[in-house]
Amino acid sequence: MSDRLRSLARLVLPRSVRRRMLTLWSIAKSPDRAAIIRYQLLVLTQRLLSLVGHCATALSRGFLRLAICIAPGFGAVRLRRGRPSSLWGATPILTLELKARADRALGFRSTSLVYVTYVITSRFDLDLHRPYSLAFRYGLGPAFQRMVLAWALLRYDVFHFFADRGLLDSTDRLQLNFEELAALRRARKRVYIYAYGADVRTRQATLALGKWNFCVDCTEAPKYCTCHDAEAQRYISEVAKKVTALVSLGDMLTYMPTAKHINYWPLDLDRLSAVLPNAPSGPLRIAHAPNHTHFKGSKYLERTIERLKQQGYDIEYCKIQGVPNSQVVELFAQSDIVADQFIGGAYGYTALEAMALGKPVLSFVRSPDLVEAPEECPIINATPDELEQALLWVIRNRDSLRKIGEQGRRYVERWHGVSAIAARLGQLYLDTANFPPGVIDRIRSQQEQEKARRNAIPLVRNWEHPFQIAKQPASERLGALARTIP
């Protein structure tokens, strides 16, 4: 019977079908049929995913080409209506959402977008980490990113990225994808590239800054930063040719000398209420929240505190790392003084948060040119060589901390609120964006309102101290001063 069935099958069924039937029959009779079936299903799934991947790649490339062609028309309509839109992404910087809010203060429709988040914050307008992760799990990551870029080209007129990544992944570490920059340029978008530190910091240029710098204690170059000077200079030079402007601030100006100098770290002052230092009592409570201790000079601070403790001074030192920003803010609110960083030569974002909380800040700023209104900035300025003298002054003048903290709050209210950053971004647009008159008028109106708001905030009287950034005193004079303080 079986022979007759085989003969009939040979006459009726194609060879490929007969082979498939024999394979299935062999699997069914095999004692390892479950494993074989699982393997066959896995192979089938991989083939299907490969087919889907090829289709998705072709579709995303076609959609991106179409978006590049029609995006200028969409943008022209928005600009004629005086309603440009902007995108901030995709590095998950703590202030990204606030920067988008600053653009909205100028009348823009603005969004912050990220593909990944981290422990410090997940507060972004558009968080794509779940679809991004899912797409990459099935080999569709590049196609997904091209679709996001195509959508963004149709939706936004101004793009703000940091120097380490945009909407497309790059084959090079800590760099933008030049295919993306070319697409943005062909779509006639205004593109601004910013720095946050590690994305542009190089080793030899940093070491040349002097005794105290971010590289002085780093033993793992190039793990954290770009590091290679010639390569980074070529990269920044190429990027500068393809974008509207480079933008930088603080110590990052060393690595982007042709960039526009704008302080772009905004604060959500509604979320940060001042908790001024109490009357002197108990130990001096010092808070410190470094992300990487070897970049912040933490060991110099801790050694100084230990020496002072051995001399009999009552100090309580509180350090936290790798926790959400809300916990950092809570610790700062409970402290007498906040220690920021001491080797890089520019204060960090935590210094601004601490001042918003009404806390005196201890940090090292290399030059008054690196801060807004240095004559108003109350940061207690000290390198590791000056830390002991500065802390001695703080200990012996604790009744002055309240006014210094109050001035810190006034300082960030005047210069680092969202509206203050909006006015500075507005000036960047006026200088570089070539917007139509309706957009320009709205920007200038916001700037006038911001100037009136800032002038309505009075400074604190008699907050000054011997360690002001604007004074830049020498170490030896500080030491003499500390020894003469009663």
N, C-alpha and C positions, 0 to 999 in steps of 0.2 A: 504493500500500500504506500509506504513511504517513498519507494522508488518511483511509483507512478506519479505521486505528487511532485517529486523533484523534476520529473520529465515534463509535467504540465507547467511547472513554474518556469522551466527553461524556455518553453514555447511562448509563455504569456508575459513574464516579468523581465524588465531590463536587468542587465548584469549588476548594476550599482544597487538596485533594490534587493536583488537576491543576496548580495554580500551583506547588506545591512540587516536583512532578516537572519542570516546565519550568525552574524555578530550578536544580535539580540538573543538568539536561541542559546548561544554559547554562554552568554552572561547569565541567562536564567538558570542554566544547569550547573553553573560554577558555584562551589562552596563559598567563594569570596565575592559573591555577586553584589553585596551591599557596598563594599569598598570600590568595586569597579563602577557601579552606578554613580557613586559620589564623585569619582574621578571624571566620568563622562560628563556629569552635570557641570563640574568645575570648568572643564575644557569648553563646553558649550557657552557657559557664562562669560568666560574670557573672550571668546570669539564675538559674542554679542556686544560686550563692552568695547572691544576694539572697533567693531563696526560703528557703534554709537559715537565713539571718540573721533573717528574719521569724519563722520557726518557733522558732529558738533564743531570740529575744527574748521571744516569748510564753511559751515553756516556762520560761525563767529567772524571769520575773516571777511566773508561777504557783507555781513551786517556792519562791520567796522568800516569797510571801504565806502559803503553807502552813507554811513553817518558822517564820515569825513567830507563827503561831497555836499550833503544838504545841511550840515550844522551851521555854516556861515549864514544861511538864510534865516534859520531859526533865531540865531543870535541877533541879527540885524533887526528883526521884528521886536525883540525884547528891548534892545537899546533905544529904538525909536519911541517906545512907550515909556522910556526912562526907568525900567525895572530890570537891571542886570541881575544875574544870579552867579553865585560863587560856590566852589567846592573846596573844603579843607580836608586833606587826607595824605597818605593813608597810614602814616606812622602814628601809633596810639599815644601821642603826647598828652599829658594831663590837661593842658590848656586848649586842646584842639576845638572842643565844643564852645569854649568861651571866645575863641577867635572868630568862629562862625557867627556867634552872637554879636560880636563887634561889627561885622559886616552888615548884619541886619539893622544895626543902629544907623547905618548909612543909607538904608532903604533897599539893600540888596535882599534877594531871596537866597539864603546861604545855608549850607549843610556841612556837617562834619561826618566823614565816612572812614571806617576802619575795617580791616579784614580780621584782625586779631586784637584781643585785649589782654591786660595783665593785671597783677594783683592790686596795683595802686588805684586804678579807676576803671570803670566800664561805662562812664557817662559820655556817650556819643550820640549824635542824632541818628546815624544809620550804622548799625553794627551788623556786619555781614559774616561774622565768624562761623556761624552754623552752616549756611549754604556754601561758604568758601571751603570749610573742612570737608563737607560732604562731596563737593565737586572734586577735590584733590584725592579723596579716598578712592574714587572711581576713575581716576586718570583724566578728569575733565577740567582741571584747574586752569590751564592756560586759556581754554575756550571760555570758561566762566569769566575770567578777568577781561578778556577782549570784549565780551558782551557788556560788562560793567562800563568799560571805557567808551564803547559806542553809545550806550545810554547817556553817559556823562557828557559826551560831546554834544548831544542834542539838547541836554537839559541845562548846561552851565556855560557861562561866558568867561569866567575867571577861575583859574586853578592855582591853588596854593599847596605846594608839597615841600617836605623837608628833603635834604640832599641825599638821603639814603634809600628812598623808594617812592614810587607813585602807585598807579592802579595796576600796572603790569609788573610782574617780577622781573628782576634783572639777572643775567648770568654772572654778573660781577658783584661781589660782596659790598654792601653799603653804597650802592650806586643806583641811579635812576636807569630805566630802560630807554635807550635812545630811539627805539621804534615808537615808543609812546610819545616822546618829545617831538618826533617828526610828525606824528598824527595830530598832535595839538597845534603844531605850527601850520600844517596844511589846513586845519579847520579854523584858523585865524583866531585862536584863543589867546587871551592874556595869561601868561604863566609866570608865577613868582616862586623862587626856590629859597628856602630858609635853612638855617643851621640850628641844631640843638646841642652840638658839642662833639660827640664821638663820630658823627657822620662826616666831619671835615677836619678833625684834629690830626695833625701829623707830628712825628716825633722830633725831628731836628728843629723845626720852627718853634716847637714848644720849649725845648731845652734852651733855645737861644733867648728866651724871655728873661732869664735870670735865675738866681738861686732857687726860688720857689716857683714851681710850675706843675702842671698835671702829670708830667712824665717822671718826676723826680723819684717816686716810689713804685713805679709800675715795673713789674718783673715778667709780665706776660705779653709783651708787644708781639704781634698786633691783634691780640684777642679782643680788645674792647673798642679800638679806634681804627681809623684808616691807616694811620702811622706812616706809610711810605710817601715821602714828600714829593718826589718828582712825579710819581703816578697820580697822586691826589691833585697836584697843580695842573697836570694835563687834563684830568677829569673836570675840574672846576672851570678851566678855560673853555673846554668844549661845551659844557652846560651853558655857560654865559652867552655863547653865540646863538643858542637855540631858544632862549627864554626872554621874557620881557625885562626881568631884572632879578639879580641876586639880592637877598636881604639878610642882614646879619646884625648881631649886637654883642656887647661884652667881649669876652676873650675870643669869640669866634671871628672877630674882625681880623685877627692875625692871619687866618687861613683863607679869608675871602676879602682881600684888600679893596677890590673894586665894587663891593656890595654896598647897597644903600644901608645906612646906619639907622635902624629903627628899633626901639625897645618894644617887643611884641609878646611880653608875658603879662596877660590880663588876670585880674583877680575877681572872683565872685564875692563882692563885699557884702552882699545880702546874706551869704552863707557863713561869713566869718565875722562874728561880733567881738568887739574889743573886751578883753578881760585884763585890765591893767594890774601891774604888780601891786601886791598889798604892802602895808607898812612893814619895814624890816623886822623879821622874827624868824627864828629857827634857821636851819641850814639854807645856804644859797642853792636853789634848785636849778640845775643846768640841764636843758634838754638838747639832744643831738639825734638826728634822723638821717644818717648817710645812706645812699644807695650802694656805693662802693667806698669802703673806708680808705683805701689807698689813694683815691682821687680827692678825698675831702680833708686829708691831713688829720684823721681821727686820732692816730697814735700820738701826735704831738699834743693835742688837746688832753688826752687821757694821761700822758706823762706829766703835763703841767698840773693837772688837777691832783694827781697823786702826790707830787712834791708839795703842793700847798696843804694838802691834808696832813702830810707828815710834819709840816710846820705848825699844825694846830688849827688850821682854818676849817670851819664847818661847811662842807660842800656835799650836796647830794647830786650825783650824776646819773642821768637817765638816758639810755640809748636804745632805739628801736630800729629794726630794718625789716624789709620785705613784708610790710603790713599795708592794708588799705590806707588811703590818704586820710580818711575820717579818723583813724586811730592816731595818726601823726598830729592832726589838728587838736585832738583831745589832749594829747600829752603836752603840746605847746601851751595850751590854755591853762594848764596846771603848773607851769614853770615860772621861774623868776626871770630867766634869760635863756635865749636860744642860741646855740652854737651852730653855725652854718658850715663853712669850709675855709681852709687856711693855706692852701698851697697853690690853687689855680689862678688866683688873682681877680676873680669875679664872683659876686654872690650868686647863689642859686635861687630857685623858685621857692624853696622852703623859707628863705629869708624874707621874701615878700609876704608869705602866709603868716609868718611870725609877727611881722610888723602890723599886718591887718588885725591880728589878735591883741595888739597893744603891748607886745613884748620887745624889750631891747634885744638887738641881734649882734652877735659877735662874729665877724667874718674878715676876710682879707680881700680888698679891692685894690688892684694895682694902680689905677689911675682914675682921677675924677671924671675923665672923659667917658668912662664906661657906664656911668649912671645918669639918670635924668635928674636935673636940678641938684647937683652934688652939695650945694650949700644948704639944702633942706634935708638931705639924707642923714638920718641919725645913727647909721650902722657904726658900731664900735670896731674900728679898723685895725687889724693886727695880723702880722705874719706869725709863724711858729716861734720866731726869735722874740716876738713882742707879746706873746700870749700871757706869760706870767705877769708882766707889768700891767697889761690890760685887766686881767682878772683881779689883781690886787686892787686896782682902782675901783673896779666894780664892787668888790667886797667892802671896801672902806667908804664907798659912796652909795650904799643901797637906797638911801632916801632920794637919790637922783633918778633911780630907774623908772619911777612912775612917769615923770615928765618925758624921759627919753622914749618910753613906750607909747605915750600919748602922741608924741611927735611922729613916731613911726606910723601910727594909724592915720594921722593927717597926711603924711607923705604919700602913702599908697592911695588914699582917697583922691588926692590931687593928681597923681601921675600914673596910677596902675589899675584903675577901675576899667571896666569894659568900655565905657564911653571915652576914656582917655586913649585907649588903644585904638578905638574906632577913628578918632581924630587923626592919629598918626598914620593909620592905614589910608585914610582919606587923602592925606598929603602925598603918600606914595602913589595913589591912583592919579592925583592931579599932576604929578611930575612925570608919570610914565604911561598911563593907560589910554590917553586920547579918547576919553568918553565924550558923548554928545552933551550939549549945554544943559539939558534937564538933569542929567546925573551929576554934573559938576555943581550946579546950583544947590542940589540937595546935600552934597558933601560939604560945601562951604557953609551952609546953614547949620549943619551939625557941628562943625568946627567952632562957629561963633557961640553956639549954645554951650559947648564944652568949655570954652574959655571963660564964659560967664559963670558956669558951675564951679570951675576950679578957683576962680578969684573970690568966690563966696565962702570958701573954706579957709578959715584963718590958721596961721601957724601957731604953735605953742611957744610961749615966751620962756626964756631962760632954760632951754633944754640942752644947750651946748655942752660938750665934754672935750677932753684933750685928744681924743682919738678919732676925730671927724675925718671923713674921706676927703673933704675939700681942703683940709689942712695938710695931709700927707706928712706928718711929723717923722723925724728920723728916729731910729731905734734907740740910739744912745740918749737922745733927749727924753724919750719916753721913760727910759730906765731911771734917769735922774729925777724926773717928775714923780714917778711912783715912790721913790725913796723919800721924797719930801712931803708926801701927802700924809696928814695926821691920821 
